[in-house]
Amino acid sequence: MNFDSSSIAEEMVTTSEKIARGYKVLQDIGPVEVGMTPKELVWSSDKIKMFHYLRDTPAKCATPVLVSFAMLNRQDVLDLQPDRSLMKKLIDEGLDIYIMDWGYHDRSDRYLTMEDYIDGYMNDAIDFLRKRHKVQKIHKMGICQGGTFSMIYASLYPEKLKSLTTYVAPYDFSNTKCMLYKWPKYIDVDQMVDTLGTIPGELIDGAFGMLKPSMNVSKYMGLIDSLDDEAKMMNFLRMEKWKSDLPAIPGEMYRKYIKDLFRDNLLIQGKFTLGGRKVDLKKMTVPFLNVYATEDNIIPNDSTKNVMNLIGSTDKKEYAFPGGHIGVFVGGKSQKELAPAVAKWVEDRC
């Protein structure tokens, strides 16, 4: 094998110069901010908050939309920066958007249950919006775990929703190829909850990181080519700030979430209960838009799609997004294609 020493030396010099310029760029970068679209706090209960995104013009759809993200991460990824903000794009397309903030939990919250979050906080927030806007029904959107919770809510309270849109949400946990669905069958979740009280976000993030370990290396390798590009560096830093912001999960909620859904797959089988009531997907009769990502390495497509034949909705549609799990929120196609399509679907049902 022949080595061109001059080419290697030239590449080393070029890389060193790029690193030096990157260091200068980093020195000049101020605070890294996310969630910059203007919004106001309109409702709170304990550590849970709901914000209303401000609009300059009246919404095309007068019925409000409440968005719920997963509790495992912060909702800021939906508004990462002005040109990568699913929320801003939905606002620009004419929707009146509210968003849930699940807050930061500590050991004092260890006994909060899934009932507290769905029958309690989510239901109370929706009732607040119904009263505020003087409407009987609102539009609901849920992302990932927030989509699963929203589907459960819609099955119990269909009379309060005008439509439901979920993005990359898991419903069927029977997939045996996805490591994320395998692990809960071998984890003693009772011991975890009884010992820790609340589950550290870093612990859950570590599990996600092991799904595709190569991504943890490739993202830093690619960063070298962006060191001297401030815009690309800001994109990277905003995403890393979001990924490192990891709330703890209340233990009792986590216990039921893992055992009843991930381990025993009760929702899709019609055996899941909440507050002593069976959650019957046939009673989820509101118009439903089901968004899944074709290259999703976290939530398998069949986990999302298999709910379609089990719900009671007759007005239902799938949207196959050509990208990955996170790309649904921050990718270019999300801004150009997905958000306008979702907004139109909702507006057609105002």
N, C-alpha and C positions, 0 to 999 in steps of 0.2 A: 504494500500500500504506500503510495507516494503522498507526501505532505508538502504543501506549498507554504514554506515558512513565511514568505513575504505577505501572503494573503492572510495568514493567521495573525501576524503582527499588525497588519492594517485593521483587521477586525477588532483586535484588542484595543487599539488606539481609538477607533470609532466608538466602541462600547464605553470606554473610559470617559470620552468627551460627552457622550450622551448621559452618563451617570452624573457627571459634573453639572451639566445643564439641568438635569432633573432635580439635583439637590438645590439649585438656585430657585427652581420653580416651587419646590416644597417650602422653601424659606419664605417665599412671597405669598403663599396661600394663607388666607385668614381662616376663621372658624368654618368648619364644614357643617352646613345646614341642610336639613331635609324637611319635608312637609311645609313648603313655603307658600302654597296657595292660601289666600286669606280665608279665615274661618272664625266663628265665634262659638263660645260655649253656651249651650242653650238648656242643658239638662245634666244632672249628675245624681248619683246614688252610691253612697259609700265611695269606693275607689273607681267606680265606673263613670265615664263621661260620654256625652254625645255632643258633637260639634256640627254646626251648619256652615257649609261653604257659602261665602258671600257671592252675589251675582251683581253685575252692572245693569243687566237687562232682565225683564220678566222671563221666566222659564216657558218653554214651549209646552211642557207638560206640567199642569198645575198640581198634580198629585205628587207628594214628596217621595223620595227614594232613600231608604236607609241601608247603608252598607256595613257589613260586619266582616272583619278580617279574622284570621286564626288567632287564638290566644297564645300560640307558641312563638310568635314574633310580633313586632309592632306594625301597625297599619301604615306607617310612614312610607313604606315601599310603594304604596299606591299613589304617592305624591312626592316622588324622589327629587325631581327638579322640574322646572317649567316645561321643558321639552320631553320629559319622560314621566308624565303624570297622567295616570288613568283617570283620576278624579277630575283634574282640570279639563281634560278632553271631554269627559261626560258633561261637565258644566257648559263648556263651549258648544256642545251639541244640543243644549237646551234643557237638560235635566236639573231638577232642584235636589241637591245632594246633601244628605246628612251622613255622618260616620260615627260608629261606636269606637270608643277607646277603652279597652278592657283594663288599663292601668297596670300598676306594678304591685305584685302580691308578696306578702311575707308570711311568716308562720302564724300570724293571727288570722289568716284567711284559710288555714289548712282544712277547715270543716265545710267550706263552701262547696256545694254540689252542682251537678249539671242542672238540676231543677232550679237552683238559685239563679243560674245564668240564663236559662231558656224561659222558664215559667216566670222568673223574677225580673232580672234586669232587662232582657230583651223585650219581654212583653210590656213592661212598664214604659220603656222608651217608645215602643210603637203606640201605646195608648196615649202618651204625651203628644206624639205627632198627629194622631187622629184628632185629638182635641184642639191642638194648635192650628191645624189647617181646616178644621171643621169638615172632615171627611170620615167615611166609615171604613175605608180601606186605603192602604199605602202600597207602594212598590218596595219589594225587598230584594237586596242583593247580598250574596255571601261568597266569600273566597276561601278555598281549601277547607279547613276545619270549620270556619265560619259558614261555609256552604252546607256542611253536614248539619250543623246546629239549626240553620235556617230551614232546611228540609224537614227536620223534626218539628220545628215550630209551625211550619205551614201545614203539616199533617194534623196538628192539634188545634190550630186557630185559622183555618182557611177563610173564615168569614172576615178576617182583618186584613187580608192581602189582596191586592189587585193583580199582582204578578210576582213571580219568583225567578231570579236569574242567579245561577251559581257558576263559579269558575273553578276548574280543577278540584272539585270536591270529591272526597271518597265516600262511597255508600256500601259497596260490596267488598268485603275484606277477605275473600276466599282465595285470592291470587297467591299461588305458592312460589312464584318466581321472584316476587318482590321481597327483598330482604327486610324492608320496613314492616311488612305484613307477617314475616316469619318470626322475628325476634319476640314479639309479645307472647307467643305461645310457649316460650321457654323462660320468660322473665317472671320472677316472683314479685308482681306489682304490689301485693299486700305488704310484703316486707319493706319494699321501697317507701311506700306511703307511710307506714307505721313508724319507720325509722327517721325519714327526712321531714315529714309533715308537708312541706311544699317541695315540688320537684324542680331542681335548678335548671334554668334555661340552657346552661352550658352542657348539661348532661344530655339533653334532648338534641342539641345542636351537634354534639359528637356523633350521635347515631346517624343523623342526616349526612354528616361529612363522610361516613364510611360507606354510603351507598355508591359513591363514585369518587374514590380517593384521588384519582388522577386529576380531577378538577382543581383540587387544592394546590397542585403543583403547576398546572398549565396556566392558571390565572396570574401567577407571579412571573412565570416565564414570559407571558405576553406583556406584562407590565413594563418590561425593559424597553420595549419599542414605543412606549407611551410616556416615558419619564419626562421628556422635554416638551410635551404637549399638555398645556394647562387644562384644556377642556376635557381631554381624555382622563387626565389625572383626577379631576374633580368627579367625573363619572365613577371612577374606581373608588375613590375615597367615600363618596356618598353611599355607595352600595356596601362597602365594608363597615361604615358606621352603622347602617341599618342591621347588618348581619351580626354585629357584635352587641346589639341592644337586645338582650334576651331576658324577658320577664320570667319569673318563676311561675309554676302552675300549681294552683290549689290542689292538695292531695286527694281529697274526696272526689273532686271532679275528675281528676286524672285516673283514679281507680276505676270509676265506672266507664270512662271513655275507653280505656285500654281493655278492660275485661269484657264489657258488653259489646263493643264494636270491633276493635282489632282482633281480640282473641276468639270471641264466640260468634261474631258476625250476626248479631241478633236483629239489627234493623232490616236488612234485606230479606230475612226469613220471616218477618212479621211478628217477632217475639220480643222486640225491644219495648221496655216500659219506661215511662218518665212520671214520677210522682204517683205511681200506682195505676197509671193509665197506659193501655197498650197503644203504641204509635203505629197506626194503620196507614201505610202509604197510599192506599186506595182513597183515603180521605183527603189527600193532597190534590185538590181539584183546581187550583188556580193555574192560570197560564204559566208555562215553565220554559225557560231557555237554559239549556245545559251546555256550558262551554268547557271543552277539554283540550289539552295540548297534545298534539300527535307525538311529540318527542319527550314527553314527561317521564323523567326517571325517578320521580318521587311517588306520584299517584298513577298507577297503571290505568290505561284508557278503559279497560273493562270494569274497573272499580267504579268509574264515573258513569259509564254508559248503561250499565246493567240495571239502573234504576228506572229507565225509560218505560219499560213494559210493566212496571209494578205500581206506578203512580196512577191516580184517578184522573189526571188532567187529560182533556181531549185536545186542548190547544198546547202543544208541546213541540219543541224543536231542539235539535243538536247543532252546535257550532264547533267544527273541528279547526282549532287554531294551529297553524303550521309553525310550531316552536316548542320550547320547553316550559317547565313549570313557572319559573320566574319571568320568562319572556312574555307571558300573558299580561303582566303588569307593567313591565318597563321596556319591552322591545319596540322597535320601530313599527312593526306591523300592528302592534297593539294600539298605537296612536293613530295610524293611518287607516286601518281596516276594522279592527275589532270594536273599538269604542264607538265609532259611528254606527256600526251595525247593531250593537247592543242598544244604543240610544234610540235608534229608529224603531227597534222591536218594542221597547218600552213605550215610546210615544204613540205607537199604533194602538196601544192598549190603555191609553189614558182615559 
